């Protein structure tokens, strides 16, 4: 009897998020951990002038799902927020109202 081979995990990609208000990074991490269970999150504290970074590791489709939730999150905060998203050294800035413009760019970044 042949043993079943474990399936290969989907390719994980990395997206780095930097919020316009660094004090909100931990709250965003907690929100994404709850809302997108398939994403691995790493909070990288900044120092001095360097902002905090939230690294997301997941298959490309899961990253797009997580990013798709961000406009609602950004709009729900007391102060207006934006988030810079960097994938493979290429960056875009997401605001609560420009997801439809950013999604095709991110899809190209992720080679989907």
SERO-4910 file (N, C-alpha, C, O; in steps of 0.05 Angstrom, whole numbers):
BEGIN
 pado doro    nc1    nc2    nc3   cac1   cac2   cac3    cc1    cc2    cc3    oc1    oc2    oc3
  Unk    A     17    -23      0      0      0      0     18     25      0     36     27     17
  Unk    A     13     43    -18     29     67    -21     18     89     -2     -6     93      0
  Unk    A     37    102     11     29    123     29     23    149     14     36    155     -6
  Unk    A      3    163     23     -3    189     10     19    209     16     29    211     38
  Unk    A     27    223     -4     47    244     -1     34    269     10     12    277      2
  Unk    A     47    282     29     35    307     38     35    328     15     53    328     -1
  Unk    A     14    343     15     12    364     -6     32    386      0     38    392     23
  Unk    A     43    397    -21     61    419    -18     46    444     -9     25    450    -19
  Unk    A     57    458     11     43    483     19     44    503     -4     63    504    -20
  Unk    A     24    519     -6     23    540    -27     47    559    -23     55    564     -1
  Unk    A     57    569    -45     79    588    -44     71    612    -27     50    625    -31
  Unk    A     88    618     -7     83    642     10     97    666     -2    120    664    -11
  Unk    A     84    688     -1     96    713    -10     95    732     14     81    727     33
  Unk    A    110    754     12    112    773     34    102    800     25    110    809      3
  Unk    A     86    812     41     78    840     37     84    855     63     75    846     84
  Unk    A     98    877     61    104    894     84     85    917     85     82    932     65
  Unk    A     72    921    108     53    943    111     65    963    131     75    956    152
  Unk    A     63    988    124     72   1010    142     49   1030    143     41   1042    123
  Unk    A     38   1033    167     15   1051    171     25   1080    174     47   1084    183
  Unk    A      8   1098    166     15   1127    169     17   1135    199     31   1154    205
  Unk    A      4   1120    216      6   1125    245     17   1100    258      3   1080    261
  Unk    A     42   1100    265     56   1076    275     44   1065    300     48   1042    306
  Unk    A     29   1082    315     17   1072    340     -6   1052    334    -15   1038    353
  Unk    A    -15   1050    310    -37   1033    302    -28   1005    292    -45    989    286
  Unk    A     -2   1001    290      8    976    278      0    951    294     -9    931    282
  Unk    A      2    952    320     -6    929    337    -36    923    334    -44    900    333
  Unk    A    -52    944    332    -81    940    329    -87    927    302   -105    910    300
  Unk    A    -73    936    281    -77    924    255    -68    895    255    -82    878    243
  Unk    A    -46    889    268    -37    861    270    -59    844    283    -65    822    273
  Unk    A    -70    853    305    -91    838    319   -115    834    301   -127    813    301
  Unk    A   -123    855    287   -146    854    269   -141    833    247   -159    816    242
  Unk    A   -118    834    234   -113    815    212   -110    786    223   -118    767    209
  Unk    A    -99    783    246    -96    756    258   -124    744    262   -128    720    258
  Unk    A   -143    761    270   -170    751    274   -185    747    247   -199    727    243
  Unk    A   -182    766    229   -198    767    204   -188    748    182   -203    739    166
  Unk    A   -162    743    182   -150    727    160   -132    705    173   -108    709    175
  Unk    A   -144    683    182   -128    663    196   -106    650    179    -88    638    191
  Unk    A   -107    652    153    -86    639    137    -61    655    133    -43    647    118
  Unk    A    -59    679    145    -36    696    142    -18    695    166    -28    695    189
  Unk    A      8    693    161     27    695    183     36    724    186     42    737    166
  Unk    A     36    734    211     42    763    215     67    766    233     71    751    252
  Unk    A     83    785    225    107    791    241    108    822    244    109    837    224
  Unk    A    107    831    269    109    859    275    138    866    279    151    856    298
  Unk    A    149    883    262    177    891    263    178    920    273    172    938    258
  Unk    A    186    923    298    186    951    309    207    968    295    229    959    289
  Unk    A    200    993    290    219   1012    279    235   1024    302    230   1020    325
  Unk    A    255   1039    294    270   1053    314    276   1081    305    282   1086    281
  Unk    A    275   1100    323    281   1128    315    261   1138    294    237   1139    299
  Unk    A    272   1144    271    256   1154    249    243   1131    232    227   1136    215
  Unk    A    252   1107    237    241   1084    222    214   1076    232    209   1073    256
  Unk    A    195   1072    214    168   1064    222    166   1034    229    183   1018    220
  Unk    A    146   1027    244    141    999    249    131    986    223    118    999    206
  Unk    A    137    961    219    129    946    195    113    922    204    121    909    223
  Unk    A     92    916    190     77    892    194     82    874    169     71    881    148
  Unk    A     97    852    172    102    834    150     80    813    149     75    800    170
  Unk    A     68    809    126     48    789    122     60    767    104     71    774     83
  Unk    A     58    742    112     68    720     97     45    701     91     32    691    110
  Unk    A     39    697     66     16    680     58     17    675     28     31    688     14
  Unk    A      1    655     19     -2    652    -10    -14    678    -22    -28    693     -8
  Unk    A     -8    684    -47    -17    709    -59    -47    715    -56    -54    738    -51
  Unk    A    -64    695    -59    -93    699    -57   -101    708    -29   -119    724    -25
  Unk    A    -87    697     -9    -93    704     19    -83    732     25    -97    747     39
  Unk    A    -60    740     13    -51    767     16    -71    787      5    -76    807     17
  Unk    A    -81    781    -19   -101    799    -31   -126    800    -14   -139    822    -12
  Unk    A   -134    778     -2   -157    779     16   -152    797     40   -169    813     47
  Unk    A   -129    794     52   -121    811     75   -121    840     67   -132    857     81
  Unk    A   -109    847     44   -107    874     35   -135    885     28   -140    909     32
  Unk    A   -152    868     18   -180    876     12   -196    885     36   -215    900     34
  Unk    A   -187    876     60   -201    884     85   -191    911     96   -203    923    113
  Unk    A   -168    920     86   -155    943     97   -171    969     94   -172    985    112
  Unk    A   -184    975     71   -199   1000     69   -220   1004     90   -222   1026    102
  Unk    A   -234    983     97   -254    985    118   -241    990    145   -251   1005    161
  Unk    A   -218    976    149   -204    980    174   -194   1009    176   -197   1022    197
  Unk    A   -181   1019    155   -171   1046    154   -192   1067    159   -188   1086    174
  Unk    A   -215   1063    147   -238   1082    150   -250   1081    178   -262   1100    186
  Unk    A   -247   1059    192   -259   1056    218   -244   1069    241   -254   1072    263
  Unk    A   -220   1078    235   -203   1090    256   -211   1119    261   -222   1132    244
  Unk    A   -205   1129    285   -212   1156    292   -197   1177    275   -209   1197    266
  Unk    A   -172   1172    270   -157   1190    253   -153   1177    225   -150   1153    224
  Unk    A   -154   1193    204   -151   1182    177   -123   1168    175   -103   1178    183
  Unk    A   -124   1143    164   -100   1128    161    -96   1120    131   -114   1119    116
  Unk    A    -71   1116    125    -63   1103     99    -43   1082    106    -31   1082    128
  Unk    A    -38   1064     87    -19   1043     91     -2   1040     66    -13   1037     44
  Unk    A     24   1040     69     42   1034     46     46   1004     46     52    991     66
  Unk    A     43    992     22     46    963     18     69    959      0     70    969    -22
  Unk    A     89    943      9    112    937     -7    114    907    -11    113    891      7
  Unk    A    117    900    -37    120    872    -45    143    871    -65    143    885    -85
  Unk    A    164    856    -58    187    853    -75    200    880    -82    208    885   -105
  Unk    A    201    898    -63    213    924    -67    196    945    -82    205    967    -86
  Unk    A    172    938    -89    154    956   -103    132    964    -84    120    947    -70
  Unk    A    126    990    -83    107   1000    -63     84   1015    -75     86   1027    -96
  Unk    A     61   1014    -61     38   1030    -67     26   1039    -41     32   1027    -20
  Unk    A     11   1060    -41     -2   1070    -17    -32   1066    -20    -45   1074    -39
  Unk    A    -44   1053      0    -72   1048      1    -86   1067     20    -77   1071     43
  Unk    A   -108   1079     10   -125   1096     26   -152   1083     28   -157   1063     14
  Unk    A   -170   1092     46   -196   1078     48   -212   1077     22   -229   1060     19
  Unk    A   -206   1095      3   -222   1097    -21   -208   1089    -47   -220   1095    -68
  Unk    A   -185   1077    -47   -172   1072    -73   -165   1043    -77   -147   1036    -93
  Unk    A   -179   1024    -64   -173    996    -67   -177    987    -96   -162    971   -106
  Unk    A   -197    997   -110   -202    988   -137   -180    996   -156   -175    982   -176
  Unk    A   -165   1017   -150   -142   1025   -166   -118   1009   -159   -102   1002   -176
  Unk    A   -115   1002   -133    -91    989   -123    -92    959   -129    -71    947   -134
  Unk    A   -115    946   -129   -117    917   -132   -103    907   -158    -88    887   -156
  Unk    A   -107    919   -181    -93    909   -205    -63    911   -202    -48    894   -212
  Unk    A    -53    932   -190    -24    936   -186    -14    914   -167      7    902   -173
  Unk    A    -28    908   -145    -19    887   -127    -20    860   -140     -3    843   -135
  Unk    A    -40    855   -157    -42    830   -171    -17    826   -189     -7    804   -191
  Unk    A     -8    847   -202     17    845   -218     41    841   -200     58    825   -207
  Unk    A     42    855   -177     65    851   -159     66    822   -150     88    811   -147
  Unk    A     43    809   -145     42    782   -135     42    761   -158     41    737   -153
  Unk    A     42    770   -183     42    752   -206     18    733   -206     22    709   -211
  Unk    A     -5    743   -200    -29    726   -200    -42    728   -227    -63    715   -232
***
